[in-house]
Amino acid sequence: MTPFRRCILTLLFLLPLFPLAAQEDAVRPLDERLTDYDYPFPTKVYSFQSQLQDLEMVYMDVTPPRFNGKTALLLHGKNFPSAYWESTIKLLLDQGYRVIAPDQVGFGKSSKPQQYQFTFHQLAHNTRWLLYSLRIDSAVVVGHSMGGMVATRFALMYPETTESLILVNPIGLEDWKLKVPYQSVDEWYEGELKKDYASIREYQQKNYYDGNWKSAYDPWVNVLAGWAISEDYAYVAWDAALTYDMIFTQPVVYEFSQLQVPTVLILGTRDRTALGKPLVGEEVRKTLGRYDQLGKTIVGQIPDGTLIELEGLGHLPHIEDFARFAKALKQALPH
């Protein structure tokens, strides 16, 4: 092989890496409260006391031009701030909904307490008091990923406040403890400290988007990667470890039959998200996160349940293909 040909082949190999390197260079450090990170709508602060601590929940409260008298409560996933609801908020505003989109304690722009008993009950309780402070008595509750577990717990605790429940690729449709060995908070923490831009993007590209990538996906890598290079990252990582433990040890899957409200599952069936997959062998791993099967199983347990499957979409249908998600969400909203 001539030197010229070898040079050309080397360049062809490296070209796909250039956009990745450029994108990584664009990441900037973000403090634990995302102080310099703009959300798509103005944010407000709900200050309260919990577990002997003064805490703050940051939230977006957006009012439509033509209010239909209904409120939608949007609950984010573990790896995302509430900012990723931007397109969903705009759709709901067009439908006449007032929209409340909080960052849970430990996430996004909200407080990052280092000694906090994270439970889904506590997060649901905090969220109910946020609504109470805003004089909101009832809401359509929409939860994605981990937010689906928060939303389910909220609906179980406060059915009188939940007009309907919409779960978008929620985690917690199975009990991972039955197949996955326990990992301590300290082990989760050590894993979080090892994360960087490359590992975060690799995980999202493989697990969320079936190996594909668009520039529209960049913000949800950049916010996590910005934390990872911040002086505050230890605080963020510790809360991430605490909430991993919450997710693993506090299943909601055994209580879907107790839901008293109309419930719609919107599921991208390509999704294979499950906690602890690296901790098990290949044969067990294949059985986890089978959203193409879990939806049919779970909807049969819900007294007033409906399943909307989005074939070919993964864990983030509202990011991956908003047009298809929007159609499903409009169908799921109360009529």
Residue pairs with C-beta under 8 A, 6 or more apart in sequence:
1 9
20 198
20 201
23 197
23 201
23 218
23 221
23 222
24 197
24 198
24 225
26 222
27 197
27 222
27 225
27 226
27 229
28 226
29 226
29 229
29 230
29 231
30 36
30 37
30 223
30 226
30 227
30 230
31 230
31 231
31 232
32 112
32 227
32 230
32 232
32 235
32 236
33 58
33 109
33 110
33 111
33 112
34 81
34 108
34 109
34 223
35 109
37 81
37 83
37 109
37 223
37 226
39 60
39 81
39 82
39 83
39 109
40 60
40 83
40 86
40 89
41 60
41 62
41 86
41 89
42 60
43 58
43 59
43 60
43 109
44 58
44 59
44 60
44 61
45 56
45 57
45 58
45 59
46 56
46 57
46 58
46 59
46 102
46 129
46 130
46 133
47 54
47 55
47 56
48 54
48 55
48 56
48 57
48 126
48 129
49 55
50 105
50 116
50 122
50 126
51 113
51 115
51 116
51 117
51 122
53 111
53 113
53 115
53 116
55 105
55 110
55 111
55 113
56 110
56 111
57 102
57 103
57 104
57 105
57 110
57 111
57 126
57 127
57 130
58 102
58 103
58 108
58 109
58 110
59 82
59 100
59 101
59 102
59 103
59 130
60 82
60 89
60 99
60 100
60 101
60 102
61 98
61 99
61 100
61 134
62 89
62 93
62 98
62 99
62 101
63 98
64 92
64 93
64 94
64 95
64 96
64 97
64 98
64 99
65 93
66 96
67 96
67 98
68 95
68 96
68 97
69 96
70 96
70 97
70 98
70 138
70 139
70 140
70 163
70 334
71 97
71 98
71 99
71 100
71 131
71 136
71 138
71 139
71 140
72 92
72 97
72 98
72 99
72 100
72 139
72 140
72 141
72 142
73 100
73 101
73 102
73 127
73 131
73 139
73 140
73 141
73 142
74 82
74 85
74 88
74 89
74 99
74 100
74 101
74 142
74 143
74 147
75 102
75 104
75 127
75 141
75 142
75 143
75 144
75 147
75 148
75 150
75 151
75 154
76 82
76 84
76 85
76 101
76 103
76 104
76 107
76 108
76 144
76 145
76 146
76 147
77 144
77 145
77 146
77 147
77 148
77 171
78 107
78 145
78 146
78 171
78 240
78 243
78 244
78 247
79 145
79 204
79 220
79 224
80 144
80 145
80 220
80 223
81 103
81 107
81 108
81 109
81 223
82 101
82 102
82 103
82 108
83 108
83 219
83 223
84 219
84 220
84 318
84 319
85 99
85 101
85 318
87 318
87 322
87 326
88 142
88 318
88 325
88 329
89 99
89 101
91 326
91 329
91 330
92 99
93 99
95 330
95 333
97 140
100 130
100 131
100 134
100 136
100 139
102 110
102 127
102 130
103 109
103 110
104 110
104 123
104 126
104 127
104 150
105 111
105 113
105 116
105 123
105 126
106 112
106 113
106 116
106 118
106 239
106 240
106 242
106 243
107 239
107 243
112 235
112 236
112 238
112 239
113 239
114 235
114 238
114 239
116 239
116 242
118 239
118 242
118 243
118 245
118 246
119 246
119 250
120 149
120 150
120 152
120 153
120 246
120 250
120 252
121 153
121 157
123 150
123 153
124 150
124 153
124 154
124 157
124 158
125 157
127 150
127 154
128 154
128 157
128 158
128 161
131 137
131 139
131 161
137 161
138 160
138 161
138 162
138 163
139 161
139 162
139 163
140 163
140 164
140 166
140 333
140 334
141 151
141 154
141 155
141 162
141 163
141 164
141 165
141 166
142 151
142 166
142 167
142 168
142 329
143 149
143 150
143 151
143 152
143 154
143 165
143 166
143 167
143 168
143 170
144 167
144 168
144 169
144 170
144 316
144 318
145 168
145 169
145 170
145 171
145 273
145 315
146 170
146 171
146 172
146 243
146 247
147 170
148 167
148 168
148 169
148 170
148 171
148 172
149 170
149 171
149 172
149 247
149 250
149 252
151 165
151 166
151 167
151 170
152 165
152 167
152 170
152 172
152 252
152 255
152 256
152 259
153 252
154 161
154 162
155 162
155 165
155 259
155 260
155 261
155 263
156 252
156 255
156 258
156 259
159 259
159 260
159 261
162 261
163 261
163 334
164 261
164 262
164 263
164 264
164 332
164 333
164 334
165 259
165 261
165 262
165 263
165 264
166 263
166 264
166 266
166 329
166 332
166 333
167 263
167 264
167 265
167 266
168 266
168 267
168 317
168 318
168 325
169 266
169 267
169 268
169 271
169 273
169 291
169 314
169 315
169 316
169 317
170 265
171 247
171 273
171 274
171 275
172 247
172 251
172 252
172 253
173 253
173 291
173 294
173 295
173 297
173 298
174 253
174 274
174 288
174 289
174 294
175 251
175 253
175 254
176 248
176 251
176 274
176 275
176 276
176 288
177 248
177 249
177 251
179 280
179 284
179 287
179 288
180 248
180 274
180 275
180 276
180 277
180 279
180 280
180 284
180 288
181 276
181 279
181 280
182 248
183 244
183 248
183 276
183 279
184 245
185 241
185 242
185 244
185 245
186 241
188 240
188 241
188 244
188 245
189 237
189 238
189 240
189 241
191 241
192 237
192 238
192 240
192 241
193 233
193 234
193 237
195 224
195 228
195 237
196 225
196 228
196 229
197 221
197 225
197 228
197 229
200 221
200 224
200 225
200 228
201 213
201 221
201 225
204 217
204 220
204 221
205 211
205 212
205 213
205 217
207 272
207 273
207 314
207 315
208 217
208 314
208 315
208 316
208 319
208 320
209 217
209 314
209 316
209 320
210 270
210 314
216 319
217 319
220 319
227 233
227 236
230 236
244 275
247 275
248 275
248 276
253 298
256 263
256 298
256 301
256 302
256 305
257 301
257 302
257 303
259 302
259 303
259 304
259 305
260 303
261 304
262 304
262 306
262 334
263 302
263 304
263 305
263 306
264 305
264 306
264 307
264 308
264 331
264 332
265 295
265 298
265 299
265 305
265 306
265 307
265 308
266 308
266 310
266 317
266 325
266 328
266 329
266 332
267 291
267 294
267 295
267 307
267 308
267 309
267 310
268 291
268 310
268 312
268 313
268 314
268 315
268 316
268 317
268 320
269 291
269 292
269 295
269 309
269 310
269 311
269 312
269 313
270 291
270 292
270 311
270 312
270 313
270 314
271 289
271 291
271 313
271 314
271 315
272 288
272 289
272 290
272 291
273 289
273 291
273 315
274 288
274 289
277 285
277 288
277 289
280 288
292 309
295 307
295 309
296 307
298 305
299 305
299 306
299 307
306 332
308 328
308 331
308 332
310 317
310 321
310 324
310 325
310 328
313 320
313 321
313 324
313 325
314 320
317 324
317 325
317 328
318 325
318 329
